Amino acid sequence: MIHFNILTGRMRRHLKSGPLIRVSSVFHPWPRKSSLHLLLCACLLAAGCGQDIQTQYGRRKGPEAGASVNGTAVLGRMFEQAGHRVFSWYLLSPRLHRADCIVWFPDDFKPPSKKVRDWLENWLTAESGRTLIYVGRDFDAAGWYWKHVKPGAPKEQTAEILRRAGRDKADFRLARLKMPEKEDCQWFAVESKDRPRKVARLRGEPEWLEGLDQAGLDIALGGRLIPRPEAETLLESDDDVLISRQEFGDSQLLVVANGSFLLNLPLVSHEHRKLAGKLIDAAGPSPRMVVFLESRSGGPPIRDTDPTAGMPSGLEIFNVWPTNWILLHLAMAGIIFCFWRFPIFGRPREPEPAARSDFGKHIRALAELLARTRDRSHAMTKLQHYRQTTRPKE
């Protein structure tokens, strides 16, 4: 087992200076004991001290979301600190009509389907002032983690770090093959050609660049998300658009190229948190109802009604946390109990046959028959008759 404390230690030293997070129109100091600080520490400690780091993508809630380098728990906490109410949802259903802002990190390399786009566009235009934040799936924070761990790791761990980094990089490239080579949807165009590059210099709206130390950014790009011609570019780097804005009536769609400055682990960087704070500001004034839409390959399912709050029946209960973990442990305990209670050791043996000449068994059987009659006087009469007929003559 490898224990990676290097990055965690750097982070602790990094945070002692009291970093600044922009969660409203001004920058606020981040206290050393703030909940966001603790959440980031938990993320890195959980990621670095086990056999493997957690890489579950785009999840805010759940047992692995806070520890995953690709989770959104930290960003969700930043929305809460900005005064918003936050919850997570996994499908497009009437419950989302309560939301003022939807934050969507799809775990899917393909652009949204037409049905999903139409549903979300109807949601945007149903009321004014709504915001949809779409974050492209063209980044994996596992590579970011190994890159920052390697320089300070002991020499004897270097080979293992390189092996795991290569494995995670290969897994991401394999999954990325699902991205279409070139596709144009109503929101943007996708170009999947992988040209790994770093953002060296940002250009854009002054309020997005204000107070930002670009030397501290570590934003990575692979393919490209090209916004529609009518969309407004908020941040760009060379020919790459990082964040764009498109109006839908009085509402807006914000398209972010990828999550390289919004996922759990990249938010360790001060400058990434400043950019995330500016994105939170762009979602609208607080308090607002913010929903983190969590979907996998194929996008979120569409339902006309919300699922009932009752307990799942049948095998569905095994898909609900924490019930699935509880039932799994109970099942394991039951199996262990069966092995303890009903052991079979060695070869099976046939029991010895009962002796048919045992007169005691005849007496026991007769007594059981008399007991079944539930008639004491009848039983005593039979017993007395037996004694009289079997008494030896004098």
Secondary structure, DSSP 8 states (H G I E B T S, - for coil): -----HHHHHHHHHHTT--EEESSSSEEE--TT-HHHHHHHHHHHHHHSSSS-----S-SSSTTTTT-TT--HHHHHHHHHTT-EEEEE-SBSGGGGG-SEEEE--S-SS---HHHHHHHHHHHHHSTT-EEEEE-S---HHHHHHHHHGGGS-HHHHHHHHHHHHHHHHHHHHHHTTS-SEEE-SSEEEE-----EE----EE-HHHHTT--GGG---EE-SEEEE-TTSEEEEEETTEEEEEEEEETTEEEEEES-STTTSTTGGGSHHHHHHHHHHHHHT-SSS-EEEEE---TT---B-SS---SS---GGGGGGSTTHHHHHHHHHHHHHHHHHHHS---SS--------TT-HHHHHHHHHHHHHHHT-HHHHHHHHHHHHHHHS---
